[in-house]
Structures are given as structure tokens and as C-alpha cells.
Amino acid sequence: MARLVPTGDTDTVSASVGRFLLPSERHVISVHQHPVVLLGRVIAVLAGLAAAAYLSSSVADGNNTAILVIWLLWVVVLLWLVAKIIEWSVHRLVLTSKRVVLITGVVLRKVNAIPLEKVTDIEFRQSQTGRLLGYGHFEVFSLGADPRMRSFKFLPYPAQLYLEACALIFKE
């Protein structure tokens, strides 16, 4: 099925986003969550690596079965991180000239959207840690919207994203 990409956005819209845009709407901005959402799992993998190295060298003491079990457990933790990275890579918030779109799901792709004319307000929050690392949280208030489309956490470039959203929602 052929897809018409909005004029002027041919070079900037990725295929994973472009296929969900209507021919009559313009892509404004799309973002993944900030990479800080991966931090907990990265720390767990590194701690698991240190623990596996320690246990296999001192506790297992040449027991090949124990060493194999230890490293297989670490591989499970590593795969847990890889699964989160894959999930993070497809999770996107997209602002278009007509909608706020949330794209999620690796195996089962889900696309939720709110028409901009139904958005009544948007709230932007940024903690001290968020200011330091460059992420923020948004609450979108709309009439009769899906609760999944209300709160967006750990979004990068929060000030720019907020200004873009406000410009679209509260047109002069």
C-alpha cells in the first residue's frame, strides 16, 4: 500500500513514524523516552557481571556446572536489558499538526492518538534530576481521552517539546 508523506517532511520522517501519519498532517517532532529509563537495567547488568565474575572465580572454585549456571543467569539479566532497549527503540511520542500520537509495542504494535482539538491543557514538570540530565514529564489534559495518553514520562528536550506542543495546541 502506497503512503503519501506530507510535503516537506520527506527527509525528516522515519519510516516507523511516517507510516502512521495521515496524508493531510505534518510531522512536527517525534522523540523516544530519555535514555535514563535504561539506567536501572544497565546498573543491574553491570552489578550482575561483577557478581558473576566474583562467584565464578571464588565461590564456584572450578565447578564447571556452577560456573555455567552463574553465567547463564547473567545472560538472562543481559537479555532483560536487551529487551528493554528494543522496547525503548520503538516507543515514540509524535506531535503532528493534528494529533498527539503514541507508538508502542515490539511484537504487537499499538498506536494511540489524541486529536489536538480535544487537548484542553498541557502540564510540563521537570525535577532537579530532570534538569541535570535533560528530561521532563508531561501531562496532557483532554476531553474523553484514553488514560494511556495522559502522562508522558522521561521525555528528552522537554522545553523545546513543550513549546512545540503549546504552539500546536494554542494557536493564535
N, C-alpha and C positions, 0 to 999 in steps of 0.2 A: 504494500500500500504506500503510495507516494505521500510525502509530508511536505507541506509548504512551510518554510522557515520565514518568520517575519522579516521584512525588508530591513537591511542594515545590521542584522544580528547574525548573519551567516557565519562570520568568523569567530564570534564570541560564545555562541550557544553550543554546549557539548551535546552529543547525540543522546546521552542519557537524560538530559533535561529537555532538549528540543522536541523529542517525540511526544511530550505531554503538553506542549504549548498549542493553543488554538491558533489558526492562521491569522486571526484578527488581533491577536495580542502581541505586545512587545516584551521581550525579556529584559528585565531591569537589572536584577542581581540574583545570584544563587551562591549559597555557602554551605559547607559542611559544618558540623559542630567543631569547636576548637579542639585541637589535638590533646588538650589537657584531659579530655574524657578517657583517654587511653592510659593515662599515667598510673592509675592504680594497678592495672593489669601488667604494665611494664615492670613496676616495682615488684609485683608478685613473681614474675618470671625471673627477674634478677636475684631475688631472695631465694627462689627455688633452685636456681643454678648454683648459688653459693652453698645451699644446704645439701644439694645432690653431690657436689664435689667433696664437701666435708664428710658426708656419710659414706660415700663410696671409698674414700681413702682411709678413713679412720675406723668407722664402725663396721663396715662390711668386711674389711680385712681379708680380701682375696676370695670371698664367697661370691662366685660369678652369678648365681641366681639372685642374691640380694642386690648386687650391683645392677643387674638387668632390671629388676623391679624399681629400684630407685630412679634410674634414668628414664624408664617408661613413664613413671609418674611425672617426671619433669617434662617429658614430651607432651603429656596431657595438658599440663599448665601452659606450655608454649602454644599448643593448638587452641586453647581457650583465648589467648591473646590474638592469635591469627584470626579467629572467628570474629572477635570484636573489631579488628582492623577492617575486615571485609564489610562488616555491618556499617561501620563508620564511613567507609568509602561510598556507599550507596545512599546513605541518609543525607538528604539535602532539603534546605529551605529555599524556595524560589519565590521571588517577587516579580510579578509581571505587571503590565499596565492595567490588568483587570482582576487579578487574583493573587492570593497568598496560597502557595502550593507546598505541601509536604510530601516528599518522596521517601519511602522507607521499604525495607524488606530485601533480603538477598534471594531467597528461594521463591517466596510469594511477594511480588512487588505490590505495594499499596501506594495509592496516590490520593491524598485528601486535599481539598481546596475550599477556600472561603472567597466568595466574590468581594472585591474591595468595597462595593457599595453597601455591604452588610456590616462592615467593620465600623464600630462606633468610637473606639478609642484604642490606643496602644500605650503600654507602660514599659519603660526601659529601666532596668536596675543593673547596677554594677557594684560588686563588693570591692573591698581593698585588694583582695587577691585577683579579682577580675580586672581591675585597673592595671595591676602589675603585670599580669600575663596576657591581657588583651582580649578578654571575653566578657560577655554580658548576658542578661536574661531578659526576655520579652514576654509580656502578657498581652494577648490580643483579645479585645472585648468586641463581641459581635452578637447580632440578634439570631438566636437559634442555632448557633454553631456547634459542631462536634467538640466535645471536651478535649480530644486529642489535638485540636487545632488552637488551643488556648495558650498553652505555655511552651515556650521555646527556650531551652537552657543551653548554656555554653556556646553562644554564637560569637564568632570572631568579628572583628571590625564593628563593634557594636554602635559606635557613634555614627559612622557612615551608614550602617544598615538602618538605624533609627531615622536618620534624616531622609533617606530614600523612601522608607515606608510612610513617613509623615507627608512627604511631598506627593505621594500617590493617593493617600487616603484623604488628606485635607486639601484638595485642590482649590486654588483661589479662583 
